[in-house]
Amino acid sequence: MSEYIYSLEFDDNYKLEDPINKIVYEIANFIKNEHNFDKAFETIKINSLSFEDVISRSVRFDKDDVTTLADLLIAKM
């Protein structure tokens, strides 16, 4: 176990979590938990994310969520 921890501490290829993933997690929570597509849209707009950025990083969206979000983005952009 100590060998594994040592290799993580000194591994030059190790990268921190992509900050976009945290933003997409927030967007998914707005949609799935709060059913608030307007907050999700504002978060996407503020962070200059594309539809593809959001959809490709989350598997929590069903077909209806994807369709509603796409319609909202098309209508407001």
mmCIF file of the N, C-alpha and C atoms, coordinates in Angstrom:
data_MODEL
# 
_entry.id   MODEL 
# 
loop_
_atom_site.group_PDB 
_atom_site.id 
_atom_site.type_symbol 
_atom_site.label_atom_id 
_atom_site.label_alt_id 
_atom_site.label_comp_id 
_atom_site.label_asym_id 
_atom_site.label_entity_id 
_atom_site.label_seq_id 
_atom_site.pdbx_PDB_ins_code 
_atom_site.Cartn_x 
_atom_site.Cartn_y 
_atom_site.Cartn_z 
_atom_site.occupancy 
_atom_site.B_iso_or_equiv 
_atom_site.pdbx_formal_charge 
_atom_site.auth_seq_id 
_atom_site.auth_comp_id 
_atom_site.auth_asym_id 
_atom_site.auth_atom_id 
_atom_site.pdbx_PDB_model_num 
ATOM 1   N N  . MET A 1 1  ? 0.826   -1.194 0.000   1.00 0.00 ? 1  MET A N  1 
ATOM 2   C CA . MET A 1 1  ? 0.000   0.000  0.000   1.00 0.00 ? 1  MET A CA 1 
ATOM 3   C C  . MET A 1 1  ? 0.867   1.253  0.000   1.00 0.00 ? 1  MET A C  1 
ATOM 4   N N  . SER A 1 2  ? 1.922   1.254  0.773   1.00 0.00 ? 2  SER A N  1 
ATOM 5   C CA . SER A 1 2  ? 2.778   2.443  0.833   1.00 0.00 ? 2  SER A CA 1 
ATOM 6   C C  . SER A 1 2  ? 3.442   2.711  -0.516  1.00 0.00 ? 2  SER A C  1 
ATOM 7   N N  . GLU A 1 3  ? 3.712   1.660  -1.294  1.00 0.00 ? 3  GLU A N  1 
ATOM 8   C CA . GLU A 1 3  ? 4.285   1.852  -2.625  1.00 0.00 ? 3  GLU A CA 1 
ATOM 9   C C  . GLU A 1 3  ? 3.301   2.590  -3.532  1.00 0.00 ? 3  GLU A C  1 
ATOM 10  N N  . TYR A 1 4  ? 2.018   2.271  -3.400  1.00 0.00 ? 4  TYR A N  1 
ATOM 11  C CA . TYR A 1 4  ? 0.991   2.919  -4.208  1.00 0.00 ? 4  TYR A CA 1 
ATOM 12  C C  . TYR A 1 4  ? 0.886   4.405  -3.850  1.00 0.00 ? 4  TYR A C  1 
ATOM 13  N N  . ILE A 1 5  ? 0.847   4.713  -2.582  1.00 0.00 ? 5  ILE A N  1 
ATOM 14  C CA . ILE A 1 5  ? 0.776   6.109  -2.135  1.00 0.00 ? 5  ILE A CA 1 
ATOM 15  C C  . ILE A 1 5  ? 2.012   6.865  -2.585  1.00 0.00 ? 5  ILE A C  1 
ATOM 16  N N  . TYR A 1 6  ? 3.167   6.256  -2.462  1.00 0.00 ? 6  TYR A N  1 
ATOM 17  C CA . TYR A 1 6  ? 4.415   6.889  -2.893  1.00 0.00 ? 6  TYR A CA 1 
ATOM 18  C C  . TYR A 1 6  ? 4.360   7.212  -4.385  1.00 0.00 ? 6  TYR A C  1 
ATOM 19  N N  . SER A 1 7  ? 3.842   6.284  -5.184  1.00 0.00 ? 7  SER A N  1 
ATOM 20  C CA . SER A 1 7  ? 3.811   6.506  -6.626  1.00 0.00 ? 7  SER A CA 1 
ATOM 21  C C  . SER A 1 7  ? 2.838   7.621  -6.993  1.00 0.00 ? 7  SER A C  1 
ATOM 22  N N  . LEU A 1 8  ? 1.753   7.794  -6.230  1.00 0.00 ? 8  LEU A N  1 
ATOM 23  C CA . LEU A 1 8  ? 0.829   8.887  -6.498  1.00 0.00 ? 8  LEU A CA 1 
ATOM 24  C C  . LEU A 1 8  ? 1.432   10.245 -6.129  1.00 0.00 ? 8  LEU A C  1 
ATOM 25  N N  . GLU A 1 9  ? 2.188   10.286 -5.057  1.00 0.00 ? 9  GLU A N  1 
ATOM 26  C CA . GLU A 1 9  ? 2.767   11.547 -4.606  1.00 0.00 ? 9  GLU A CA 1 
ATOM 27  C C  . GLU A 1 9  ? 3.815   12.073 -5.573  1.00 0.00 ? 9  GLU A C  1 
ATOM 28  N N  . PHE A 1 10 ? 4.514   11.201 -6.238  1.00 0.00 ? 10 PHE A N  1 
ATOM 29  C CA . PHE A 1 10 ? 5.617   11.617 -7.090  1.00 0.00 ? 10 PHE A CA 1 
ATOM 30  C C  . PHE A 1 10 ? 5.382   11.344 -8.567  1.00 0.00 ? 10 PHE A C  1 
ATOM 31  N N  . ASP A 1 11 ? 4.168   11.086 -8.918  1.00 0.00 ? 11 ASP A N  1 
ATOM 32  C CA . ASP A 1 11 ? 3.831   10.818 -10.310 1.00 0.00 ? 11 ASP A CA 1 
ATOM 33  C C  . ASP A 1 11 ? 3.630   12.144 -11.033 1.00 0.00 ? 11 ASP A C  1 
ATOM 34  N N  . ASP A 1 12 ? 4.446   12.431 -12.024 1.00 0.00 ? 12 ASP A N  1 
ATOM 35  C CA . ASP A 1 12 ? 4.351   13.690 -12.762 1.00 0.00 ? 12 ASP A CA 1 
ATOM 36  C C  . ASP A 1 12 ? 3.141   13.729 -13.691 1.00 0.00 ? 12 ASP A C  1 
ATOM 37  N N  . ASN A 1 13 ? 2.597   12.591 -14.026 1.00 0.00 ? 13 ASN A N  1 
ATOM 38  C CA . ASN A 1 13 ? 1.461   12.542 -14.937 1.00 0.00 ? 13 ASN A CA 1 
ATOM 39  C C  . ASN A 1 13 ? 0.121   12.677 -14.222 1.00 0.00 ? 13 ASN A C  1 
ATOM 40  N N  . TYR A 1 14 ? 0.136   12.695 -12.901 1.00 0.00 ? 14 TYR A N  1 
ATOM 41  C CA . TYR A 1 14 ? -1.103  12.792 -12.135 1.00 0.00 ? 14 TYR A CA 1 
ATOM 42  C C  . TYR A 1 14 ? -1.697  14.188 -12.299 1.00 0.00 ? 14 TYR A C  1 
ATOM 43  N N  . LYS A 1 15 ? -2.997  14.260 -12.606 1.00 0.00 ? 15 LYS A N  1 
ATOM 44  C CA . LYS A 1 15 ? -3.669  15.536 -12.789 1.00 0.00 ? 15 LYS A CA 1 
ATOM 45  C C  . LYS A 1 15 ? -4.821  15.641 -11.803 1.00 0.00 ? 15 LYS A C  1 
ATOM 46  N N  . LEU A 1 16 ? -5.056  16.842 -11.310 1.00 0.00 ? 16 LEU A N  1 
ATOM 47  C CA . LEU A 1 16 ? -6.208  17.063 -10.463 1.00 0.00 ? 16 LEU A CA 1 
ATOM 48  C C  . LEU A 1 16 ? -7.476  16.951 -11.288 1.00 0.00 ? 16 LEU A C  1 
ATOM 49  N N  . GLU A 1 17 ? -8.577  16.788 -10.604 1.00 0.00 ? 17 GLU A N  1 
ATOM 50  C CA . GLU A 1 17 ? -9.857  16.664 -11.283 1.00 0.00 ? 17 GLU A CA 1 
ATOM 51  C C  . GLU A 1 17 ? -10.129 17.906 -12.128 1.00 0.00 ? 17 GLU A C  1 
ATOM 52  N N  . ASP A 1 18 ? -10.659 17.676 -13.281 1.00 0.00 ? 18 ASP A N  1 
ATOM 53  C CA . ASP A 1 18 ? -10.983 18.763 -14.198 1.00 0.00 ? 18 ASP A CA 1 
ATOM 54  C C  . ASP A 1 18 ? -12.067 19.645 -13.575 1.00 0.00 ? 18 ASP A C  1 
ATOM 55  N N  . PRO A 1 19 ? -11.843 20.955 -13.478 1.00 0.00 ? 19 PRO A N  1 
ATOM 56  C CA . PRO A 1 19 ? -12.840 21.830 -12.847 1.00 0.00 ? 19 PRO A CA 1 
ATOM 57  C C  . PRO A 1 19 ? -14.178 21.865 -13.583 1.00 0.00 ? 19 PRO A C  1 
ATOM 58  N N  . ILE A 1 20 ? -14.170 21.558 -14.868 1.00 0.00 ? 20 ILE A N  1 
ATOM 59  C CA . ILE A 1 20 ? -15.428 21.525 -15.619 1.00 0.00 ? 20 ILE A CA 1 
ATOM 60  C C  . ILE A 1 20 ? -16.345 20.435 -15.075 1.00 0.00 ? 20 ILE A C  1 
ATOM 61  N N  . ASN A 1 21 ? -15.767 19.343 -14.591 1.00 0.00 ? 21 ASN A N  1 
ATOM 62  C CA . ASN A 1 21 ? -16.583 18.254 -14.051 1.00 0.00 ? 21 ASN A CA 1 
ATOM 63  C C  . ASN A 1 21 ? -17.401 18.717 -12.848 1.00 0.00 ? 21 ASN A C  1 
ATOM 64  N N  . LYS A 1 22 ? -16.824 19.579 -12.014 1.00 0.00 ? 22 LYS A N  1 
ATOM 65  C CA . LYS A 1 22 ? -17.562 20.096 -10.862 1.00 0.00 ? 22 LYS A CA 1 
ATOM 66  C C  . LYS A 1 22 ? -18.725 20.977 -11.307 1.00 0.00 ? 22 LYS A C  1 
ATOM 67  N N  . ILE A 1 23 ? -18.503 21.762 -12.343 1.00 0.00 ? 23 ILE A N  1 
ATOM 68  C CA . ILE A 1 23 ? -19.557 22.623 -12.863 1.00 0.00 ? 23 ILE A CA 1 
ATOM 69  C C  . ILE A 1 23 ? -20.679 21.785 -13.465 1.00 0.00 ? 23 ILE A C  1 
ATOM 70  N N  . VAL A 1 24 ? -20.319 20.758 -14.198 1.00 0.00 ? 24 VAL A N  1 
ATOM 71  C CA . VAL A 1 24 ? -21.323 19.870 -14.795 1.00 0.00 ? 24 VAL A CA 1 
ATOM 72  C C  . VAL A 1 24 ? -22.104 19.143 -13.705 1.00 0.00 ? 24 VAL A C  1 
ATOM 73  N N  . TYR A 1 25 ? -21.436 18.795 -12.607 1.00 0.00 ? 25 TYR A N  1 
ATOM 74  C CA . TYR A 1 25 ? -22.124 18.175 -11.473 1.00 0.00 ? 25 TYR A CA 1 
ATOM 75  C C  . TYR A 1 25 ? -23.176 19.129 -10.912 1.00 0.00 ? 25 TYR A C  1 
ATOM 76  N N  . GLU A 1 26 ? -22.837 20.407 -10.787 1.00 0.00 ? 26 GLU A N  1 
ATOM 77  C CA . GLU A 1 26 ? -23.801 21.399 -10.315 1.00 0.00 ? 26 GLU A CA 1 
ATOM 78  C C  . GLU A 1 26 ? -24.982 21.504 -11.282 1.00 0.00 ? 26 GLU A C  1 
ATOM 79  N N  . ILE A 1 27 ? -24.697 21.525 -12.572 1.00 0.00 ? 27 ILE A N  1 
ATOM 80  C CA . ILE A 1 27 ? -25.749 21.609 -13.576 1.00 0.00 ? 27 ILE A CA 1 
ATOM 81  C C  . ILE A 1 27 ? -26.673 20.395 -13.487 1.00 0.00 ? 27 ILE A C  1 
ATOM 82  N N  . ALA A 1 28 ? -26.087 19.226 -13.330 1.00 0.00 ? 28 ALA A N  1 
ATOM 83  C CA . ALA A 1 28 ? -26.888 17.998 -13.211 1.00 0.00 ? 28 ALA A CA 1 
ATOM 84  C C  . ALA A 1 28 ? -27.768 18.053 -11.966 1.00 0.00 ? 28 ALA A C  1 
ATOM 85  N N  . ASN A 1 29 ? -27.246 18.598 -10.882 1.00 0.00 ? 29 ASN A N  1 
ATOM 86  C CA . ASN A 1 29 ? -28.054 18.728 -9.669  1.00 0.00 ? 29 ASN A CA 1 
ATOM 87  C C  . ASN A 1 29 ? -29.210 19.700 -9.868  1.00 0.00 ? 29 ASN A C  1 
ATOM 88  N N  . PHE A 1 30 ? -28.965 20.808 -10.566 1.00 0.00 ? 30 PHE A N  1 
ATOM 89  C CA . PHE A 1 30 ? -30.050 21.750 -10.848 1.00 0.00 ? 30 PHE A CA 1 
ATOM 90  C C  . PHE A 1 30 ? -31.161 21.072 -11.631 1.00 0.00 ? 30 PHE A C  1 
ATOM 91  N N  . ILE A 1 31 ? -30.781 20.247 -12.585 1.00 0.00 ? 31 ILE A N  1 
ATOM 92  C CA . ILE A 1 31 ? -31.774 19.612 -13.441 1.00 0.00 ? 31 ILE A CA 1 
ATOM 93  C C  . ILE A 1 31 ? -32.454 18.435 -12.744 1.00 0.00 ? 31 ILE A C  1 
ATOM 94  N N  . LYS A 1 32 ? -31.684 17.539 -12.165 1.00 0.00 ? 32 LYS A N  1 
ATOM 95  C CA . LYS A 1 32 ? -32.254 16.310 -11.609 1.00 0.00 ? 32 LYS A CA 1 
ATOM 96  C C  . LYS A 1 32 ? -32.913 16.511 -10.246 1.00 0.00 ? 32 LYS A C  1 
ATOM 97  N N  . ASN A 1 33 ? -32.305 17.313 -9.381  1.00 0.00 ? 33 ASN A N  1 
ATOM 98  C CA . ASN A 1 33 ? -32.838 17.457 -8.019  1.00 0.00 ? 33 ASN A CA 1 
ATOM 99  C C  . ASN A 1 33 ? -33.821 18.618 -7.888  1.00 0.00 ? 33 ASN A C  1 
ATOM 100 N N  . GLU A 1 34 ? -33.486 19.753 -8.491  1.00 0.00 ? 34 GLU A N  1 
ATOM 101 C CA . GLU A 1 34 ? -34.331 20.940 -8.345  1.00 0.00 ? 34 GLU A CA 1 
ATOM 102 C C  . GLU A 1 34 ? -35.293 21.140 -9.518  1.00 0.00 ? 34 GLU A C  1 
ATOM 103 N N  . HIS A 1 35 ? -35.082 20.422 -10.609 1.00 0.00 ? 35 HIS A N  1 
ATOM 104 C CA . HIS A 1 35 ? -35.881 20.577 -11.835 1.00 0.00 ? 35 HIS A CA 1 
ATOM 105 C C  . HIS A 1 35 ? -35.887 22.037 -12.283 1.00 0.00 ? 35 HIS A C  1 
ATOM 106 N N  . ASN A 1 36 ? -34.718 22.665 -12.180 1.00 0.00 ? 36 ASN A N  1 
ATOM 107 C CA . ASN A 1 36 ? -34.583 24.083 -12.503 1.00 0.00 ? 36 ASN A CA 1 
ATOM 108 C C  . ASN A 1 36 ? -33.638 24.230 -13.700 1.00 0.00 ? 36 ASN A C  1 
ATOM 109 N N  . PHE A 1 37 ? -34.216 24.248 -14.882 1.00 0.00 ? 37 PHE A N  1 
ATOM 110 C CA . PHE A 1 37 ? -33.427 24.355 -16.099 1.00 0.00 ? 37 PHE A CA 1 
ATOM 111 C C  . PHE A 1 37 ? -32.874 25.769 -16.291 1.00 0.00 ? 37 PHE A C  1 
ATOM 112 N N  . ASP A 1 38 ? -33.553 26.768 -15.704 1.00 0.00 ? 38 ASP A N  1 
ATOM 113 C CA . ASP A 1 38 ? -33.057 28.141 -15.831 1.00 0.00 ? 38 ASP A CA 1 
ATOM 114 C C  . ASP A 1 38 ? -31.734 28.331 -15.090 1.00 0.00 ? 38 ASP A C  1 
ATOM 115 N N  . LYS A 1 39 ? -31.610 27.755 -13.895 1.00 0.00 ? 39 LYS A N  1 
ATOM 116 C CA . LYS A 1 39 ? -30.330 27.815 -13.166 1.00 0.00 ? 39 LYS A CA 1 
ATOM 117 C C  . LYS A 1 39 ? -29.249 27.070 -13.939 1.00 0.00 ? 39 LYS A C  1 
ATOM 118 N N  . ALA A 1 40 ? -29.619 25.944 -14.514 1.00 0.00 ? 40 ALA A N  1 
ATOM 119 C CA . ALA A 1 40 ? -28.661 25.170 -15.310 1.00 0.00 ? 40 ALA A CA 1 
ATOM 120 C C  . ALA A 1 40 ? -28.192 25.990 -16.502 1.00 0.00 ? 40 ALA A C  1 
ATOM 121 N N  . PHE A 1 41 ? -29.128 26.663 -17.176 1.00 0.00 ? 41 PHE A N  1 
ATOM 122 C CA . PHE A 1 41 ? -28.772 27.492 -18.320 1.00 0.00 ? 41 PHE A CA 1 
ATOM 123 C C  . PHE A 1 41 ? -27.839 28.623 -17.899 1.00 0.00 ? 41 PHE A C  1 
ATOM 124 N N  . GLU A 1 42 ? -28.143 29.292 -16.806 1.00 0.00 ? 42 GLU A N  1 
ATOM 125 C CA . GLU A 1 42 ? -27.304 30.396 -16.336 1.00 0.00 ? 42 GLU A CA 1 
ATOM 126 C C  . GLU A 1 42 ? -25.891 29.909 -15.995 1.00 0.00 ? 42 GLU A C  1 
ATOM 127 N N  . THR A 1 43 ? -25.791 28.749 -15.392 1.00 0.00 ? 43 THR A N  1 
ATOM 128 C CA . THR A 1 43 ? -24.475 28.186 -15.061 1.00 0.00 ? 43 THR A CA 1 
ATOM 129 C C  . THR A 1 43 ? -23.692 27.868 -16.332 1.00 0.00 ? 43 THR A C  1 
ATOM 130 N N  . ILE A 1 44 ? -24.364 27.319 -17.320 1.00 0.00 ? 44 ILE A N  1 
ATOM 131 C CA . ILE A 1 44 ? -23.717 27.029 -18.607 1.00 0.00 ? 44 ILE A CA 1 
ATOM 132 C C  . ILE A 1 44 ? -23.241 28.321 -19.248 1.00 0.00 ? 44 ILE A C  1 
ATOM 133 N N  . LYS A 1 45 ? -24.090 29.333 -19.235 1.00 0.00 ? 45 LYS A N  1 
ATOM 134 C CA . LYS A 1 45 ? -23.771 30.615 -19.861 1.00 0.00 ? 45 LYS A CA 1 
ATOM 135 C C  . LYS A 1 45 ? -22.608 31.317 -19.144 1.00 0.00 ? 45 LYS A C  1 
ATOM 136 N N  . ILE A 1 46 ? -22.639 31.358 -17.822 1.00 0.00 ? 46 ILE A N  1 
ATOM 137 C CA . ILE A 1 46 ? -21.596 32.026 -17.042 1.00 0.00 ? 46 ILE A CA 1 
ATOM 138 C C  . ILE A 1 46 ? -20.233 31.371 -17.261 1.00 0.00 ? 46 ILE A C  1 
ATOM 139 N N  . ASN A 1 47 ? -20.223 30.059 -17.360 1.00 0.00 ? 47 ASN A N  1 
ATOM 140 C CA . ASN A 1 47 ? -18.963 29.320 -17.495 1.00 0.00 ? 47 ASN A CA 1 
ATOM 141 C C  . ASN A 1 47 ? -18.578 29.050 -18.948 1.00 0.00 ? 47 ASN A C  1 
ATOM 142 N N  . SER A 1 48 ? -19.330 29.589 -19.876 1.00 0.00 ? 48 SER A N  1 
ATOM 143 C CA . SER A 1 48 ? -19.052 29.451 -21.317 1.00 0.00 ? 48 SER A CA 1 
ATOM 144 C C  . SER A 1 48 ? -18.867 27.998 -21.742 1.00 0.00 ? 48 SER A C  1 
ATOM 145 N N  . LEU A 1 49 ? -19.776 27.154 -21.297 1.00 0.00 ? 49 LEU A N  1 
ATOM 146 C CA . LEU A 1 49 ? -19.738 25.741 -21.672 1.00 0.00 ? 49 LEU A CA 1 
ATOM 147 C C  . LEU A 1 49 ? -20.603 25.510 -22.894 1.00 0.00 ? 49 LEU A C  1 
ATOM 148 N N  . SER A 1 50 ? -20.267 24.495 -23.640 1.00 0.00 ? 50 SER A N  1 
ATOM 149 C CA . SER A 1 50 ? -21.097 24.101 -24.767 1.00 0.00 ? 50 SER A CA 1 
ATOM 150 C C  . SER A 1 50 ? -22.051 22.987 -24.327 1.00 0.00 ? 50 SER A C  1 
ATOM 151 N N  . PHE A 1 51 ? -23.049 22.753 -25.140 1.00 0.00 ? 51 PHE A N  1 
ATOM 152 C CA . PHE A 1 51 ? -23.986 21.660 -24.881 1.00 0.00 ? 51 PHE A CA 1 
ATOM 153 C C  . PHE A 1 51 ? -23.238 20.331 -24.810 1.00 0.00 ? 51 PHE A C  1 
ATOM 154 N N  . GLU A 1 52 ? -22.275 20.172 -25.705 1.00 0.00 ? 52 GLU A N  1 
ATOM 155 C CA . GLU A 1 52 ? -21.483 18.943 -25.737 1.00 0.00 ? 52 GLU A CA 1 
ATOM 156 C C  . GLU A 1 52 ? -20.662 18.761 -24.462 1.00 0.00 ? 52 GLU A C  1 
ATOM 157 N N  . ASP A 1 53 ? -20.098 19.851 -23.932 1.00 0.00 ? 53 ASP A N  1 
ATOM 158 C CA . ASP A 1 53 ? -19.348 19.773 -22.680 1.00 0.00 ? 53 ASP A CA 1 
ATOM 159 C C  . ASP A 1 53 ? -20.199 19.182 -21.566 1.00 0.00 ? 53 ASP A C  1 
ATOM 160 N N  . VAL A 1 54 ? -21.428 19.643 -21.477 1.00 0.00 ? 54 VAL A N  1 
ATOM 161 C CA . VAL A 1 54 ? -22.316 19.208 -20.401 1.00 0.00 ? 54 VAL A CA 1 
ATOM 162 C C  . VAL A 1 54 ? -22.765 17.768 -20.606 1.00 0.00 ? 54 VAL A C  1 
ATOM 163 N N  . ILE A 1 55 ? -23.235 17.450 -21.788 1.00 0.00 ? 55 ILE A N  1 
ATOM 164 C CA . ILE A 1 55 ? -23.796 16.122 -22.045 1.00 0.00 ? 55 ILE A CA 1 
ATOM 165 C C  . ILE A 1 55 ? -22.722 15.035 -22.010 1.00 0.00 ? 55 ILE A C  1 
ATOM 166 N N  . SER A 1 56 ? -21.542 15.326 -22.532 1.00 0.00 ? 56 SER A N  1 
ATOM 167 C CA . SER A 1 56 ? -20.503 14.297 -22.597 1.00 0.00 ? 56 SER A CA 1 
ATOM 168 C C  . SER A 1 56 ? -19.905 13.970 -21.233 1.00 0.00 ? 56 SER A C  1 
ATOM 169 N N  . ARG A 1 57 ? -20.084 14.848 -20.256 1.00 0.00 ? 57 ARG A N  1 
ATOM 170 C CA . ARG A 1 57 ? -19.500 14.620 -18.938 1.00 0.00 ? 57 ARG A CA 1 
ATOM 171 C C  . ARG A 1 57 ? -20.500 14.094 -17.906 1.00 0.00 ? 57 ARG A C  1 
ATOM 172 N N  . SER A 1 58 ? -21.728 13.885 -18.307 1.00 0.00 ? 58 SER A N  1 
ATOM 173 C CA . SER A 1 58 ? -22.726 13.402 -17.357 1.00 0.00 ? 58 SER A CA 1 
ATOM 174 C C  . SER A 1 58 ? -23.536 12.278 -17.971 1.00 0.00 ? 58 SER A C  1 
ATOM 175 N N  . VAL A 1 59 ? -23.795 11.273 -17.169 1.00 0.00 ? 59 VAL A N  1 
ATOM 176 C CA . VAL A 1 59 ? -24.642 10.165 -17.619 1.00 0.00 ? 59 VAL A CA 1 
ATOM 177 C C  . VAL A 1 59 ? -25.978 10.185 -16.873 1.00 0.00 ? 59 VAL A C  1 
ATOM 178 N N  . ARG A 1 60 ? -26.218 11.235 -16.110 1.00 0.00 ? 60 ARG A N  1 
ATOM 179 C CA . ARG A 1 60 ? -27.424 11.313 -15.294 1.00 0.00 ? 60 ARG A CA 1 
ATOM 180 C C  . ARG A 1 60 ? -28.649 11.800 -16.055 1.00 0.00 ? 60 ARG A C  1 
ATOM 181 N N  . PHE A 1 61 ? -28.461 12.330 -17.248 1.00 0.00 ? 61 PHE A N  1 
ATOM 182 C CA . PHE A 1 61 ? -29.578 12.903 -17.978 1.00 0.00 ? 61 PHE A CA 1 
ATOM 183 C C  . PHE A 1 61 ? -30.307 11.841 -18.781 1.00 0.00 ? 61 PHE A C  1 
ATOM 184 N N  . ASP A 1 62 ? -31.631 11.887 -18.713 1.00 0.00 ? 62 ASP A N  1 
ATOM 185 C CA . ASP A 1 62 ? -32.406 11.016 -19.593 1.00 0.00 ? 62 ASP A CA 1 
ATOM 186 C C  . ASP A 1 62 ? -32.789 11.794 -20.849 1.00 0.00 ? 62 ASP A C  1 
ATOM 187 N N  . LYS A 1 63 ? -33.496 11.148 -21.728 1.00 0.00 ? 63 LYS A N  1 
ATOM 188 C CA . LYS A 1 63 ? -33.825 11.748 -23.021 1.00 0.00 ? 63 LYS A CA 1 
ATOM 189 C C  . LYS A 1 63 ? -34.608 13.048 -22.864 1.00 0.00 ? 63 LYS A C  1 
ATOM 190 N N  . ASP A 1 64 ? -35.553 13.081 -21.944 1.00 0.00 ? 64 ASP A N  1 
ATOM 191 C CA . ASP A 1 64 ? -36.362 14.281 -21.740 1.00 0.00 ? 64 ASP A CA 1 
ATOM 192 C C  . ASP A 1 64 ? -35.532 15.446 -21.218 1.00 0.00 ? 64 ASP A C  1 
ATOM 193 N N  . ASP A 1 65 ? -34.600 15.162 -20.320 1.00 0.00 ? 65 ASP A N  1 
ATOM 194 C CA . ASP A 1 65 ? -33.722 16.210 -19.790 1.00 0.00 ? 65 ASP A CA 1 
ATOM 195 C C  . ASP A 1 65 ? -32.842 16.798 -20.889 1.00 0.00 ? 65 ASP A C  1 
ATOM 196 N N  . VAL A 1 66 ? -32.294 15.939 -21.711 1.00 0.00 ? 66 VAL A N  1 
ATOM 197 C CA . VAL A 1 66 ? -31.426 16.391 -22.804 1.00 0.00 ? 66 VAL A CA 1 
ATOM 198 C C  . VAL A 1 66 ? -32.218 17.238 -23.783 1.00 0.00 ? 66 VAL A C  1 
ATOM 199 N N  . THR A 1 67 ? -33.426 16.798 -24.116 1.00 0.00 ? 67 THR A N  1 
ATOM 200 C CA . THR A 1 67 ? -34.263 17.529 -25.056 1.00 0.00 ? 67 THR A CA 1 
ATOM 201 C C  . THR A 1 67 ? -34.655 18.894 -24.500 1.00 0.00 ? 67 THR A C  1 
ATOM 202 N N  . THR A 1 68 ? -35.055 18.944 -23.248 1.00 0.00 ? 68 THR A N  1 
ATOM 203 C CA . THR A 1 68 ? -35.459 20.207 -22.630 1.00 0.00 ? 68 THR A CA 1 
ATOM 204 C C  . THR A 1 68 ? -34.288 21.172 -22.555 1.00 0.00 ? 68 THR A C  1 
ATOM 205 N N  . LEU A 1 69 ? -33.121 20.669 -22.157 1.00 0.00 ? 69 LEU A N  1 
ATOM 206 C CA . LEU A 1 69 ? -31.938 21.529 -22.069 1.00 0.00 ? 69 LEU A CA 1 
ATOM 207 C C  . LEU A 1 69 ? -31.533 22.034 -23.448 1.00 0.00 ? 69 LEU A C  1 
ATOM 208 N N  . ALA A 1 70 ? -31.580 21.186 -24.451 1.00 0.00 ? 70 ALA A N  1 
ATOM 209 C CA . ALA A 1 70 ? -31.232 21.601 -25.816 1.00 0.00 ? 70 ALA A CA 1 
ATOM 210 C C  . ALA A 1 70 ? -32.206 22.659 -26.315 1.00 0.00 ? 70 ALA A C  1 
ATOM 211 N N  . ASP A 1 71 ? -33.495 22.477 -26.087 1.00 0.00 ? 71 ASP A N  1 
ATOM 212 C CA . ASP A 1 71 ? -34.491 23.464 -26.501 1.00 0.00 ? 71 ASP A CA 1 
ATOM 213 C C  . ASP A 1 71 ? -34.248 24.806 -25.816 1.00 0.00 ? 71 ASP A C  1 
ATOM 214 N N  . LEU A 1 72 ? -33.925 24.782 -24.541 1.00 0.00 ? 72 LEU A N  1 
ATOM 215 C CA . LEU A 1 72 ? -33.670 26.000 -23.792 1.00 0.00 ? 72 LEU A CA 1 
ATOM 216 C C  . LEU A 1 72 ? -32.427 26.717 -24.320 1.00 0.00 ? 72 LEU A C  1 
ATOM 217 N N  . LEU A 1 73 ? -31.375 25.966 -24.576 1.00 0.00 ? 73 LEU A N  1 
ATOM 218 C CA . LEU A 1 73 ? -30.143 26.561 -25.094 1.00 0.00 ? 73 LEU A CA 1 
ATOM 219 C C  . LEU A 1 73 ? -30.348 27.171 -26.479 1.00 0.00 ? 73 LEU A C  1 
ATOM 220 N N  . ILE A 1 74 ? -31.123 26.487 -27.315 1.00 0.00 ? 74 ILE A N  1 
ATOM 221 C CA . ILE A 1 74 ? -31.390 27.003 -28.657 1.00 0.00 ? 74 ILE A CA 1 
ATOM 222 C C  . ILE A 1 74 ? -32.233 28.281 -28.572 1.00 0.00 ? 74 ILE A C  1 
ATOM 223 N N  . ALA A 1 75 ? -33.217 28.274 -27.695 1.00 0.00 ? 75 ALA A N  1 
ATOM 224 C CA . ALA A 1 75 ? -34.129 29.412 -27.595 1.00 0.00 ? 75 ALA A CA 1 
ATOM 225 C C  . ALA A 1 75 ? -33.448 30.653 -27.009 1.00 0.00 ? 75 ALA A C  1 
ATOM 226 N N  . LYS A 1 76 ? -32.535 30.462 -26.064 1.00 0.00 ? 76 LYS A N  1 
ATOM 227 C CA . LYS A 1 76 ? -31.953 31.605 -25.358 1.00 0.00 ? 76 LYS A CA 1 
ATOM 228 C C  . LYS A 1 76 ? -30.586 32.037 -25.894 1.00 0.00 ? 76 LYS A C  1 
ATOM 229 N N  . MET A 1 77 ? -29.980 31.272 -26.770 1.00 0.00 ? 77 MET A N  1 
ATOM 230 C CA . MET A 1 77 ? -28.655 31.651 -27.263 1.00 0.00 ? 77 MET A CA 1 
ATOM 231 C C  . MET A 1 77 ? -28.758 32.464 -28.495 1.00 0.00 ? 77 MET A C  1 
# 
